[in-house]
């Protein structure tokens, strides 16, 4: 029997919109929300992810898992041109810097709009479960987006605690999720490949690595 406490969304709400960045990051959150009796909808809006092949791989994995759990999956438009406009001038910002703040703002503003238009009083994101992300930065962006709409709350739950980070890896291996090797944007890809070259490694190749295949 699972003895972990059930999740309780803010203000006793039972409907939650979950902005998802990818299947590995959101799988444990999805399962925990289901276990807690939360009426969950997953929203995929990540125009930062490039190239399109990588975007399609990540979205397909996320949609597949949502369908297996019987969770509604909302696929919003892929509009990278809008994203590039938003981050113009921030191309050389480091990871967790100002470019990431603008990126989170864009994605959460769209998620907040969808939540407000579709009767959700609470929304949250799987982005914070990754140890590579700054949780305070993510929560700040989420709360800022929520303030654009009366009555909307961003749930700042720490998805890493209670073994969340460990469970996300275990679930990813069990489901053989596609394993992305960089955050998602072209600048993250550029910087990751630079670091790989410095270590004598080959550039990232898309669609080849999967959790649990012996290379993870």
Backbone as ProteinMPNN parsed JSONL, in Angstrom:
{"seq_chain_A": "XXXXXXXXXXXXXXXXXXXXXXXXXXXXXXXXXXXXXXXXXXXXXXXXXXXXXXXXXXXXXXXXXXXXXXXXXXXXXXXXXXXXXXXXXXXXXXXXXXXXXXXXXXXXXXXXXXXXXXXXXXXXXXXXXXXXXXXXXXXXXXXXXXXXXXXXXXXXXXXXXXXXXXXXXXXXXXXXXXXXXXXXXXXXXXXXXXXXXXXXXXXXXXXXXXXXXXXX", "coords_chain_A": {"N_chain_A": [[0.844, -1.203, 0.0], [0.517, 2.241, -0.831], [1.874, 4.638, 1.155], [2.281, 7.313, 1.039], [1.324, 10.723, 1.569], [-1.759, 12.063, 0.273], [-2.056, 14.317, -2.481], [-2.942, 17.746, -2.141], [-4.491, 20.209, -3.744], [-4.216, 23.856, -4.039], [-6.516, 25.793, -2.12], [-8.413, 23.816, -1.945], [-9.24, 22.962, -4.445], [-10.206, 20.671, -7.043], [-9.807, 20.299, -9.715], [-7.126, 20.511, -11.923], [-4.821, 22.098, -14.054], [-2.105, 20.939, -15.738], [0.835, 22.105, -16.88], [3.004, 20.644, -19.078], [6.362, 19.726, -19.736], [7.637, 17.533, -20.768], [7.443, 13.922, -21.101], [9.114, 12.347, -19.249], [9.517, 14.194, -17.108], [6.931, 14.804, -16.218], [5.571, 12.454, -15.645], [5.523, 11.111, -13.07], [4.241, 13.098, -11.593], [1.763, 13.181, -12.843], [0.796, 10.598, -12.232], [0.73, 10.738, -9.429], [-1.137, 12.774, -9.021], [-3.42, 11.572, -10.091], [-3.66, 9.402, -8.29], [-4.359, 10.826, -6.084], [-6.898, 11.614, -6.552], [-7.338, 13.848, -8.124], [-8.725, 15.827, -10.668], [-7.327, 15.916, -13.574], [-5.783, 17.682, -16.262], [-3.553, 17.611, -18.93], [-1.416, 19.959, -20.393], [0.313, 20.76, -23.275], [2.592, 22.944, -24.224], [5.2, 24.168, -25.693], [7.017, 25.97, -27.314], [9.653, 26.53, -27.356], [11.193, 24.326, -27.905], [13.473, 22.961, -30.086], [15.201, 21.179, -32.724], [12.302, 20.723, -34.923], [11.951, 17.959, -35.094], [12.858, 17.041, -32.593], [11.001, 18.291, -30.939], [8.607, 17.009, -31.782], [9.153, 14.363, -31.011], [9.306, 14.556, -28.19], [6.742, 15.496, -27.575], [5.12, 13.412, -28.543], [5.776, 11.248, -26.852], [4.834, 12.216, -24.418], [2.105, 12.516, -24.948], [1.399, 9.881, -25.497], [1.741, 8.624, -22.967], [-0.119, 10.009, -21.418], [-2.487, 9.197, -22.654], [-2.427, 6.477, -22.026], [-2.918, 6.591, -19.311], [-5.409, 7.643, -19.346], [-5.817, 10.384, -19.257], [-6.817, 13.646, -20.108], [-5.306, 15.339, -22.859], [-3.969, 18.27, -23.943], [-2.968, 19.802, -26.811], [-1.278, 22.47, -27.783], [-0.622, 25.129, -30.172], [2.416, 25.001, -32.085], [4.627, 27.44, -32.048], [7.355, 28.576, -32.8], [8.455, 30.895, -33.936], [7.347, 33.038, -32.575], [8.463, 32.546, -30.092], [11.234, 32.956, -30.609], [11.161, 35.682, -31.144], [10.482, 36.662, -28.634], [12.766, 36.061, -27.094], [14.79, 37.452, -28.26], [17.946, 38.975, -28.356], [18.82, 37.789, -26.079], [20.348, 35.634, -26.57], [22.832, 34.691, -25.716], [22.651, 34.289, -23.052], [23.189, 32.513, -19.979], [22.224, 29.136, -18.953], [19.41, 29.05, -16.817], [19.334, 31.756, -16.69], [18.35, 35.098, -17.794], [17.112, 34.586, -20.26], [15.831, 32.135, -19.861], [13.921, 32.89, -17.983], [12.259, 34.556, -19.531], [11.389, 32.633, -21.35], [9.98, 30.809, -19.69], [8.006, 32.572, -18.794], [6.571, 33.071, -21.174], [5.497, 30.528, -21.827], [4.014, 29.926, -19.529], [2.227, 32.052, -19.435], [0.605, 31.449, -21.602], [-0.419, 29.017, -20.741], [-1.793, 29.877, -18.474], [-3.739, 31.478, -19.657], [-5.203, 29.533, -21.065], [-6.128, 28.054, -18.879], [-7.758, 29.959, -17.565], [-9.681, 30.402, -19.527], [-10.939, 27.983, -19.643], [-12.061, 27.222, -17.261], [-10.392, 26.419, -15.128], [-9.162, 26.785, -11.888], [-6.719, 26.428, -10.822], [-3.367, 26.02, -11.82], [-0.311, 24.355, -12.74], [3.135, 23.27, -13.167], [5.343, 20.862, -14.663], [7.971, 21.525, -14.872], [9.529, 22.22, -12.65], [10.419, 19.871, -11.424], [12.821, 18.975, -12.308], [16.237, 18.72, -11.484], [17.961, 20.377, -12.741], [16.801, 22.774, -13.052], [15.882, 26.045, -11.781], [13.951, 26.275, -9.126], [12.774, 28.426, -7.751], [12.845, 30.412, -9.67], [11.134, 29.323, -11.625], [8.697, 29.083, -10.161], [8.243, 31.782, -9.6], [7.721, 32.794, -12.154], [5.415, 31.344, -12.762], [3.586, 32.243, -10.802], [3.47, 34.925, -11.485], [2.276, 34.77, -14.009], [-0.222, 33.735, -13.274], [-1.341, 35.858, -11.904], [-2.372, 37.444, -13.858], [-4.975, 36.81, -14.277], [-8.042, 36.948, -12.665], [-8.715, 35.128, -9.738], [-7.198, 32.922, -10.412], [-4.729, 30.515, -9.573], [-1.312, 29.679, -9.178], [0.137, 26.629, -8.571], [2.611, 26.015, -6.366], [3.949, 23.652, -5.699], [6.505, 21.492, -4.433], [7.717, 19.303, -6.466], [9.867, 17.646, -6.387], [10.294, 16.635, -3.878], [9.954, 14.013, -1.378], [10.868, 11.846, -2.808], [10.256, 12.283, -5.47], [11.959, 13.003, -7.634], [13.494, 10.706, -7.931], [11.543, 8.805, -8.507], [10.638, 9.727, -10.958], [12.689, 9.047, -12.711], [12.691, 6.27, -12.492], [10.118, 5.638, -13.481], [10.414, 6.595, -16.058], [12.279, 4.79, -17.077], [10.854, 2.39, -16.848], [8.885, 2.811, -18.732], [10.301, 3.254, -20.95], [10.872, 5.86, -21.969], [11.612, 8.445, -24.36], [14.806, 9.861, -24.191], [15.802, 12.96, -23.718], [18.619, 15.119, -24.287], [19.285, 17.7, -23.742], [18.131, 20.945, -22.67], [16.167, 22.073, -24.423], [15.882, 24.319, -26.196], [17.439, 25.982, -29.06], [19.692, 27.301, -28.234], [20.401, 26.112, -25.854], [20.962, 23.616, -26.932], [23.148, 24.324, -28.547], [25.036, 25.134, -26.564], [25.272, 22.788, -25.08], [26.353, 21.045, -26.983], [28.803, 22.328, -27.396], [30.008, 21.89, -24.92], [30.166, 19.127, -25.023], [31.925, 18.729, -27.18], [34.229, 19.792, -26.066], [34.847, 17.82, -24.291], [35.54, 15.826, -25.914], [33.451, 14.43, -27.075], [30.861, 13.276, -29.315], [28.504, 15.252, -31.242], [25.091, 15.865, -30.223], [22.66, 13.513, -31.2], [19.502, 13.1, -32.554], [16.617, 11.347, -31.32], [17.631, 8.834, -30.578], [18.317, 7.925, -28.019], [16.983, 6.21, -25.234], [15.354, 5.865, -22.112], [16.415, 3.26, -19.982], [17.532, 1.65, -21.924], [20.081, 0.786, -21.679], [21.927, 2.725, -22.169], [21.383, 4.848, -20.634]], "CA_chain_A": [[0.0, 0.0, 0.0], [1.267, 3.489, -0.902], [1.619, 5.395, 2.375], [2.539, 8.733, 0.831], [0.101, 11.534, 1.703], [-2.391, 12.485, -0.962], [-1.843, 15.714, -2.852], [-4.075, 18.638, -1.908], [-4.284, 21.457, -4.477], [-4.579, 25.078, -3.31], [-7.908, 26.193, -1.898], [-9.299, 22.67, -2.025], [-9.684, 22.704, -5.815], [-9.977, 19.295, -7.486], [-9.412, 20.342, -11.122], [-5.813, 21.132, -12.078], [-4.196, 22.089, -15.369], [-0.665, 20.697, -15.602], [1.689, 22.394, -18.033], [4.031, 19.615, -19.126], [7.485, 19.973, -20.641], [8.01, 16.253, -21.392], [6.936, 12.764, -20.373], [9.886, 11.975, -18.05], [9.345, 15.133, -15.996], [5.569, 14.919, -15.694], [4.915, 11.158, -15.438], [5.24, 10.875, -11.659], [3.25, 14.088, -11.174], [0.472, 12.712, -13.366], [0.36, 9.441, -11.453], [0.424, 11.171, -8.064], [-2.4, 13.511, -9.047], [-4.482, 10.569, -10.257], [-3.782, 8.668, -7.031], [-4.949, 11.73, -5.098], [-8.266, 11.934, -6.942], [-7.39, 15.154, -8.773], [-9.178, 15.831, -12.057], [-6.131, 16.475, -14.201], [-5.626, 17.841, -17.704], [-2.175, 17.947, -19.296], [-1.303, 20.929, -21.473], [1.641, 20.773, -23.876], [2.893, 24.177, -24.964], [6.642, 24.316, -25.542], [7.574, 26.433, -28.584], [11.103, 26.671, -27.206], [11.895, 23.092, -28.281], [13.941, 22.865, -31.463], [14.43, 21.331, -33.958], [10.946, 20.18, -34.913], [12.034, 16.525, -34.812], [12.948, 16.877, -31.136], [9.699, 18.695, -30.413], [7.627, 15.959, -32.053], [9.494, 13.202, -30.187], [8.922, 14.811, -26.794], [5.286, 15.588, -27.478], [4.533, 12.092, -28.77], [5.953, 10.458, -25.634], [3.944, 12.764, -23.4], [0.724, 12.193, -25.335], [1.225, 8.43, -25.336], [1.586, 8.284, -21.555], [-1.397, 10.564, -20.971], [-3.54, 8.324, -23.165], [-2.391, 5.238, -21.259], [-3.521, 6.861, -18.011], [-6.757, 8.171, -19.523], [-5.794, 11.791, -18.86], [-6.947, 14.54, -21.267], [-4.046, 15.938, -23.303], [-4.21, 19.435, -24.782], [-1.802, 20.103, -27.647], [-1.406, 23.82, -28.324], [0.154, 25.389, -31.381], [3.877, 25.116, -32.054], [4.917, 28.735, -32.667], [8.725, 28.964, -32.451], [8.775, 32.267, -34.361], [6.966, 33.882, -31.443], [9.472, 32.33, -29.04], [12.47, 33.64, -31.002], [10.927, 37.113, -30.96], [10.487, 36.957, -27.196], [14.093, 35.919, -26.488], [15.768, 38.198, -29.056], [18.898, 39.72, -27.54], [19.202, 36.981, -24.915], [20.879, 34.397, -27.137], [24.039, 34.245, -25.024], [22.396, 34.141, -21.616], [23.441, 31.139, -19.497], [21.09, 28.376, -18.427], [18.824, 29.631, -15.608], [19.449, 33.204, -16.773], [17.201, 35.906, -18.201], [16.404, 33.949, -21.37], [14.946, 31.117, -19.297], [12.781, 33.58, -17.375], [11.363, 34.952, -20.624], [10.825, 31.392, -21.886], [8.96, 30.338, -18.751], [6.906, 33.536, -18.817], [5.778, 32.86, -22.381], [4.771, 29.267, -21.748], [3.047, 29.989, -18.434], [1.166, 32.989, -19.805], [-0.325, 30.715, -22.47], [-1.101, 28.035, -19.894], [-2.728, 30.607, -17.622], [-4.865, 31.877, -20.502], [-6.028, 28.342, -21.29], [-6.783, 27.736, -17.611], [-8.82, 30.929, -17.315], [-10.74, 30.244, -20.531], [-11.554, 26.662, -19.555], [-12.619, 26.971, -15.943], [-9.445, 25.914, -14.135], [-8.761, 27.771, -10.893], [-5.347, 26.103, -10.43], [-2.486, 25.374, -12.786], [1.047, 24.138, -12.257], [4.011, 22.807, -14.246], [6.315, 19.816, -14.34], [9.329, 22.032, -15.065], [10.271, 22.318, -11.403], [10.887, 18.599, -10.881], [14.189, 18.748, -12.764], [17.282, 19.327, -10.646], [18.694, 21.337, -13.566], [16.038, 24.017, -13.094], [15.796, 26.869, -10.585], [12.547, 26.205, -8.746], [12.297, 29.767, -7.4], [12.637, 31.097, -10.951], [9.928, 28.755, -12.232], [7.528, 29.466, -9.373], [8.017, 33.213, -9.79], [7.079, 32.965, -13.462], [4.072, 30.805, -12.67], [2.752, 33.144, -10.002], [3.284, 36.15, -12.271], [1.28, 34.469, -15.041], [-1.529, 33.551, -12.637], [-1.88, 37.159, -11.502], [-3.017, 38.085, -15.006], [-6.378, 36.405, -14.328], [-8.667, 36.935, -11.342], [-9.12, 33.83, -9.208], [-6.312, 31.838, -10.852], [-3.603, 30.265, -8.667], [-0.256, 28.767, -9.624], [0.468, 25.699, -7.485], [4.07, 26.005, -6.243], [4.335, 22.438, -4.99], [7.857, 20.985, -4.717], [7.531, 17.959, -7.009], [11.072, 16.84, -6.171], [10.36, 16.085, -2.53], [9.312, 12.717, -1.173], [11.327, 10.869, -3.797], [9.726, 12.567, -6.797], [13.018, 12.974, -8.647], [13.888, 9.308, -8.132], [10.437, 8.096, -9.157], [10.526, 10.13, -12.359], [13.658, 8.261, -13.472], [12.219, 4.885, -12.506], [8.978, 5.553, -14.388], [10.942, 6.789, -17.41], [12.898, 3.527, -17.493], [9.797, 1.389, -17.002], [8.119, 3.108, -19.945], [11.282, 3.48, -22.011], [10.645, 7.173, -22.564], [12.694, 9.086, -25.094], [15.665, 10.591, -23.251], [16.398, 14.148, -24.291], [19.947, 15.359, -23.75], [19.479, 19.135, -23.514], [16.894, 21.535, -22.157], [15.155, 22.114, -25.462], [16.021, 25.376, -27.192], [18.636, 25.89, -29.896], [20.841, 27.834, -27.506], [20.778, 25.021, -24.961], [21.597, 22.618, -27.795], [24.464, 24.872, -28.896], [25.946, 25.105, -25.413], [25.517, 21.386, -24.733], [27.292, 20.501, -27.965], [30.114, 22.909, -27.11], [30.556, 21.165, -23.774], [30.492, 17.772, -25.474], [33.148, 18.791, -27.987], [35.345, 20.041, -25.152], [35.155, 16.553, -23.63], [35.849, 14.858, -26.956], [32.265, 13.641, -27.39], [30.157, 13.633, -30.54], [27.322, 16.094, -31.095], [23.83, 15.185, -29.928], [21.88, 12.97, -32.308], [18.113, 13.075, -32.096], [15.778, 10.169, -31.457], [18.382, 7.591, -30.428], [18.477, 7.491, -26.621], [15.755, 5.949, -24.498], [15.58, 5.399, -20.746], [16.349, 1.828, -19.786], [18.065, 0.871, -23.044], [21.474, 0.444, -21.417], [22.794, 3.884, -22.374], [20.926, 5.916, -19.737]], "C_chain_A": [[0.876, 1.248, 0.0], [0.894, 4.348, 0.304], [1.929, 6.875, 2.227], [1.243, 9.528, 0.986], [-0.445, 11.926, 0.343], [-2.118, 13.964, -1.219], [-3.117, 16.516, -2.619], [-3.809, 19.953, -2.627], [-4.69, 22.673, -3.652], [-6.087, 25.288, -3.24], [-8.897, 25.052, -2.107], [-9.827, 22.363, -3.411], [-9.372, 21.259, -6.201], [-9.619, 19.212, -8.97], [-8.099, 21.11, -11.241], [-5.354, 21.008, -13.522], [-2.689, 21.968, -15.167], [0.042, 21.039, -16.903], [2.838, 21.394, -18.0], [5.114, 19.983, -20.125], [7.888, 18.699, -21.379], [7.478, 15.116, -20.526], [7.766, 12.408, -19.147], [9.628, 12.885, -16.864], [7.941, 15.105, -15.407], [4.936, 13.592, -15.304], [4.574, 10.901, -13.973], [4.187, 11.843, -11.139], [1.86, 13.661, -11.622], [-0.061, 11.557, -12.531], [-0.032, 9.838, -10.032], [-0.883, 11.954, -8.008], [-3.573, 12.548, -9.215], [-4.73, 9.827, -8.953], [-4.502, 9.51, -5.98], [-6.366, 12.154, -5.458], [-8.43, 13.29, -7.582], [-7.824, 14.978, -10.222], [-8.155, 16.62, -12.873], [-6.279, 16.586, -15.708], [-4.185, 18.266, -17.968], [-2.192, 18.896, -20.491], [0.134, 20.948, -21.973], [1.8, 22.028, -24.726], [4.357, 24.509, -24.729], [7.288, 24.728, -26.861], [9.076, 26.681, -28.531], [11.853, 25.474, -27.781], [12.208, 23.089, -29.782], [15.044, 21.806, -31.537], [13.062, 20.665, -33.851], [10.939, 18.679, -34.618], [12.06, 16.274, -33.313], [11.625, 17.221, -30.472], [8.675, 17.569, -30.581], [7.885, 14.704, -31.217], [9.019, 13.393, -28.749], [7.41, 14.858, -26.626], [4.641, 14.214, -27.617], [4.636, 11.212, -27.535], [4.977, 10.915, -24.559], [2.484, 12.403, -23.691], [0.435, 10.716, -25.136], [0.959, 8.069, -23.876], [0.27, 8.814, -21.007], [-2.555, 9.68, -21.423], [-3.591, 7.013, -22.395], [-3.05, 5.406, -19.89], [-4.96, 7.365, -18.117], [-6.891, 9.617, -19.112], [-5.914, 12.665, -20.114], [-5.622, 15.244, -21.574], [-4.359, 17.056, -24.286], [-2.919, 19.801, -25.498], [-2.004, 21.477, -28.275], [-0.433, 24.035, -29.484], [1.656, 25.459, -31.099], [4.238, 26.403, -32.793], [6.311, 29.225, -32.289], [9.094, 30.379, -32.874], [8.452, 33.259, -33.247], [8.008, 33.766, -30.327], [10.764, 33.062, -29.376], [12.34, 35.156, -30.866], [11.039, 37.496, -29.493], [11.902, 36.955, -26.623], [15.173, 36.658, -27.265], [16.649, 39.059, -28.155], [19.412, 38.956, -26.336], [19.869, 35.669, -25.348], [22.061, 33.838, -26.358], [23.885, 34.199, -23.503], [22.679, 32.7, -21.185], [22.149, 30.443, -19.093], [20.7, 28.921, -17.062], [18.905, 31.156, -15.589], [18.176, 33.872, -17.266], [16.427, 35.28, -19.348], [15.419, 32.899, -20.86], [13.726, 31.754, -18.638], [11.773, 33.984, -18.438], [10.663, 33.73, -21.216], [9.724, 30.853, -20.981], [7.751, 31.268, -18.768], [5.989, 33.272, -20.01], [4.913, 31.611, -22.263], [3.7, 29.312, -20.662], [1.928, 30.984, -18.722], [0.129, 32.297, -20.687], [-1.101, 29.67, -21.676], [-2.14, 28.709, -19.013], [-3.957, 31.045, -18.415], [-5.789, 30.692, -20.747], [-6.795, 27.983, -20.018], [-7.975, 28.664, -17.37], [-9.988, 30.736, -18.276], [-11.512, 28.934, -20.392], [-11.929, 26.25, -18.131], [-11.7, 26.334, -14.93], [-9.077, 27.047, -13.176], [-7.314, 27.581, -10.46], [-4.602, 25.54, -11.631], [-1.098, 25.268, -12.194], [1.874, 23.626, -13.426], [4.953, 21.728, -13.74], [7.755, 20.313, -14.402], [10.158, 21.984, -13.787], [10.82, 21.018, -10.868], [12.343, 18.328, -11.261], [15.199, 19.449, -11.87], [18.112, 20.342, -11.415], [18.01, 22.697, -13.604], [16.069, 24.723, -11.746], [14.322, 26.95, -10.195], [11.98, 27.575, -8.392], [12.005, 30.572, -8.666], [11.347, 30.627, -11.603], [8.676, 29.185, -11.471], [7.206, 30.946, -9.526], [7.308, 33.496, -11.1], [5.636, 32.466, -13.427], [3.128, 31.724, -11.91], [2.479, 34.445, -10.756], [2.23, 35.934, -13.358], [-0.114, 34.344, -14.442], [-2.168, 34.885, -12.269], [-2.548, 37.91, -12.652], [-4.517, 37.809, -15.048], [-6.946, 36.289, -12.91], [-9.064, 35.514, -10.955], [-8.239, 32.667, -9.612], [-5.094, 31.746, -9.93], [-2.592, 29.346, -9.34], [0.172, 27.937, -8.424], [1.985, 25.528, -7.434], [4.577, 24.774, -5.492], [5.744, 22.001, -5.4], [7.754, 19.529, -5.158], [8.743, 17.07, -6.8], [11.034, 16.097, -4.829], [9.649, 14.739, -2.441], [9.692, 11.683, -2.199], [10.837, 11.108, -5.203], [10.767, 12.466, -7.9], [13.445, 11.546, -8.957], [12.793, 8.531, -8.872], [10.335, 8.474, -10.635], [11.49, 9.336, -13.234], [13.195, 6.816, -13.589], [11.061, 4.703, -13.48], [9.445, 5.696, -15.838], [11.573, 5.505, -17.943], [11.844, 2.454, -17.731], [9.042, 1.568, -18.316], [9.005, 3.369, -21.158], [10.997, 4.793, -22.761], [11.863, 7.62, -23.364], [13.487, 9.954, -24.123], [16.329, 11.773, -23.956], [17.702, 14.477, -23.576], [20.277, 16.835, -23.578], [18.128, 19.722, -23.153], [15.812, 21.585, -23.219], [15.389, 23.149, -26.541], [17.341, 25.249, -27.956], [19.877, 26.389, -29.171], [21.33, 26.832, -26.461], [21.486, 23.921, -25.746], [23.004, 23.062, -28.172], [25.45, 24.73, -27.744], [26.263, 23.678, -24.981], [26.504, 20.757, -25.702], [28.692, 21.075, -27.79], [30.788, 22.164, -25.968], [30.949, 19.749, -24.165], [31.781, 17.765, -26.298], [34.374, 18.979, -27.101], [35.77, 18.765, -24.43], [35.463, 15.451, -24.641], [34.689, 13.976, -27.342], [31.614, 14.134, -28.678], [28.968, 14.536, -30.23], [26.089, 15.236, -30.816], [23.167, 14.73, -31.225], [20.47, 12.705, -31.786], [17.457, 11.714, -32.288], [16.456, 8.837, -31.209], [18.44, 7.062, -29.0], [17.121, 7.318, -25.942], [16.119, 5.44, -23.098], [15.459, 3.881, -20.69], [16.918, 1.001, -20.91], [19.538, 0.502, -22.877], [22.43, 1.589, -21.625], [22.453, 5.013, -21.427], [21.868, 6.052, -18.556]], "O_chain_A": [[1.86, 1.317, 0.736], [-0.262, 4.74, 0.458], [1.847, 7.619, 3.204], [0.179, 9.061, 0.579], [0.306, 12.099, -0.617], [-1.968, 14.753, -0.286], [-4.223, 16.036, -2.864], [-2.982, 20.742, -2.17], [-5.425, 22.54, -2.674], [-6.821, 24.995, -4.183], [-10.068, 25.281, -2.409], [-10.769, 21.583, -3.551], [-8.383, 20.691, -5.737], [-9.172, 18.164, -9.435], [-7.972, 22.221, -10.726], [-5.479, 19.95, -14.137], [-2.077, 22.802, -14.501], [-0.128, 20.351, -17.91], [3.562, 21.307, -17.008], [4.832, 20.483, -21.213], [8.419, 18.766, -22.487], [7.11, 15.32, -19.369], [7.191, 12.182, -18.082], [9.529, 12.412, -15.731], [7.773, 15.357, -14.213], [3.869, 13.585, -14.691], [3.447, 10.512, -13.665], [3.335, 11.462, -10.336], [0.896, 13.768, -10.865], [-1.237, 11.541, -12.166], [-1.016, 9.331, -9.494], [-1.651, 11.816, -7.056], [-4.601, 12.696, -8.554], [-5.879, 9.642, -8.552], [-5.172, 8.975, -5.097], [-6.972, 12.962, -4.753], [-9.532, 13.841, -7.594], [-7.344, 14.083, -10.917], [-8.141, 17.851, -12.849], [-6.83, 15.695, -16.355], [-3.663, 19.168, -17.313], [-2.895, 18.662, -21.474], [1.067, 21.13, -21.19], [1.216, 22.149, -25.803], [4.716, 25.065, -23.691], [8.02, 23.945, -27.466], [9.695, 27.005, -29.544], [13.032, 25.593, -28.113], [11.315, 23.199, -30.621], [15.738, 21.555, -30.551], [12.712, 20.112, -32.809], [10.023, 18.182, -33.964], [11.361, 15.39, -32.818], [11.182, 16.53, -29.555], [7.965, 17.22, -29.638], [6.941, 14.055, -30.767], [8.405, 12.5, -28.165], [6.865, 14.328, -25.658], [3.709, 13.891, -26.879], [3.686, 10.503, -27.201], [4.367, 10.094, -23.873], [1.732, 12.032, -22.789], [-0.639, 10.341, -24.666], [0.049, 7.292, -23.584], [-0.387, 8.139, -20.215], [-3.494, 9.442, -20.663], [-4.674, 6.488, -22.136], [-3.665, 4.474, -19.373], [-5.651, 7.501, -17.107], [-7.956, 10.04, -18.664], [-5.187, 12.447, -21.083], [-4.912, 15.684, -20.67], [-4.948, 16.816, -25.34], [-1.902, 20.075, -24.862], [-2.809, 21.631, -29.193], [0.456, 23.22, -29.731], [2.096, 25.907, -30.041], [4.164, 26.457, -34.021], [6.439, 30.19, -31.535], [9.95, 31.005, -32.25], [9.203, 34.206, -33.012], [8.382, 34.758, -29.703], [11.336, 33.725, -28.511], [13.304, 35.834, -30.512], [11.62, 38.527, -29.152], [12.209, 37.767, -25.751], [16.356, 36.507, -26.963], [16.149, 39.783, -27.294], [20.328, 39.409, -25.649], [19.939, 34.715, -24.573], [22.268, 32.625, -26.345], [24.867, 34.085, -22.77], [22.434, 31.768, -21.95], [21.113, 31.084, -18.914], [21.566, 29.22, -16.241], [18.58, 31.78, -14.579], [17.082, 33.314, -17.179], [15.206, 35.422, -19.412], [14.304, 32.789, -21.369], [12.622, 31.217, -18.725], [10.571, 33.779, -18.27], [9.479, 33.789, -21.546], [8.652, 30.482, -21.46], [6.608, 30.811, -18.759], [4.767, 33.252, -19.864], [3.721, 31.648, -22.57], [2.6, 28.793, -20.853], [0.794, 30.774, -18.294], [-1.072, 32.524, -20.542], [-2.292, 29.461, -21.906], [-3.237, 28.183, -18.823], [-5.08, 30.991, -17.913], [-7.01, 30.82, -20.652], [-7.978, 27.646, -20.077], [-9.063, 28.212, -17.015], [-11.147, 30.886, -17.891], [-12.6, 28.785, -20.948], [-12.092, 25.064, -17.843], [-12.177, 25.757, -13.953], [-8.72, 28.142, -13.611], [-6.737, 28.453, -9.812], [-5.122, 24.699, -12.365], [-0.747, 25.996, -11.266], [1.38, 23.552, -14.551], [5.311, 21.684, -12.564], [8.671, 19.584, -14.02], [11.363, 21.733, -13.839], [11.621, 21.04, -9.934], [13.019, 17.536, -10.604], [15.04, 20.623, -11.537], [18.885, 21.09, -10.816], [18.569, 23.662, -14.124], [16.256, 24.093, -10.704], [13.537, 27.622, -10.865], [10.823, 27.859, -8.701], [11.031, 31.323, -8.721], [10.557, 31.441, -12.08], [7.697, 29.607, -12.085], [6.037, 31.328, -9.575], [6.406, 34.332, -11.161], [4.743, 33.094, -13.997], [1.996, 31.952, -12.337], [1.382, 34.999, -10.671], [1.394, 36.805, -13.602], [-1.087, 34.8, -15.042], [-3.39, 35.028, -12.316], [-3.223, 38.914, -12.423], [-5.253, 38.487, -15.765], [-6.376, 35.601, -12.063], [-9.672, 34.79, -11.744], [-8.494, 31.534, -9.204], [-4.505, 32.761, -9.555], [-2.959, 28.364, -9.986], [0.529, 28.483, -7.38], [2.579, 24.962, -8.353], [5.539, 24.865, -4.73], [6.128, 22.123, -6.563], [7.709, 18.626, -4.323], [8.662, 15.86, -7.014], [11.67, 15.055, -4.673], [8.854, 14.377, -3.308], [8.937, 10.742, -2.445], [10.98, 10.234, -6.059], [10.502, 11.916, -8.968], [13.724, 11.213, -10.108], [13.078, 7.711, -9.745], [9.986, 7.637, -11.469], [11.158, 8.988, -14.367], [13.294, 6.209, -14.655], [11.024, 3.723, -14.224], [8.944, 5.014, -16.732], [11.419, 5.173, -19.118], [11.926, 1.698, -18.699], [8.614, 0.594, -18.935], [8.518, 3.665, -22.249], [10.896, 4.83, -23.988], [12.993, 7.223, -23.079], [12.908, 10.694, -23.328], [17.296, 11.603, -24.698], [17.871, 14.155, -22.4], [21.424, 17.185, -23.299], [17.097, 19.069, -23.314], [14.673, 21.192, -22.968], [15.116, 22.876, -27.71], [18.239, 24.509, -27.553], [20.989, 25.949, -29.463], [22.53, 26.72, -26.214], [22.483, 23.363, -25.288], [23.944, 22.269, -28.123], [26.571, 24.258, -27.935], [27.385, 23.386, -24.565], [27.394, 20.015, -25.288], [29.675, 20.368, -28.015], [31.975, 21.846, -26.03], [31.958, 19.23, -23.687], [32.627, 16.888, -26.125], [35.429, 18.397, -27.355], [36.92, 18.642, -24.007], [35.627, 14.288, -24.273], [34.893, 12.887, -27.879], [31.804, 15.283, -29.077], [28.487, 14.578, -29.098], [26.053, 14.047, -31.131], [23.122, 15.465, -32.211], [20.29, 12.149, -30.702], [17.701, 11.021, -33.276], [15.917, 7.799, -31.591], [18.599, 5.858, -28.798], [16.234, 8.163, -26.061], [17.074, 4.681, -22.931], [14.541, 3.292, -21.261], [16.814, -0.225, -20.882], [20.167, -0.022, -23.796], [23.613, 1.474, -21.305], [23.144, 6.032, -21.404], [21.652, 6.898, -17.689]]}, "name": "protein", "num_of_chains": 1, "seq": "XXXXXXXXXXXXXXXXXXXXXXXXXXXXXXXXXXXXXXXXXXXXXXXXXXXXXXXXXXXXXXXXXXXXXXXXXXXXXXXXXXXXXXXXXXXXXXXXXXXXXXXXXXXXXXXXXXXXXXXXXXXXXXXXXXXXXXXXXXXXXXXXXXXXXXXXXXXXXXXXXXXXXXXXXXXXXXXXXXXXXXXXXXXXXXXXXXXXXXXXXXXXXXXXXXXXXXXX"}
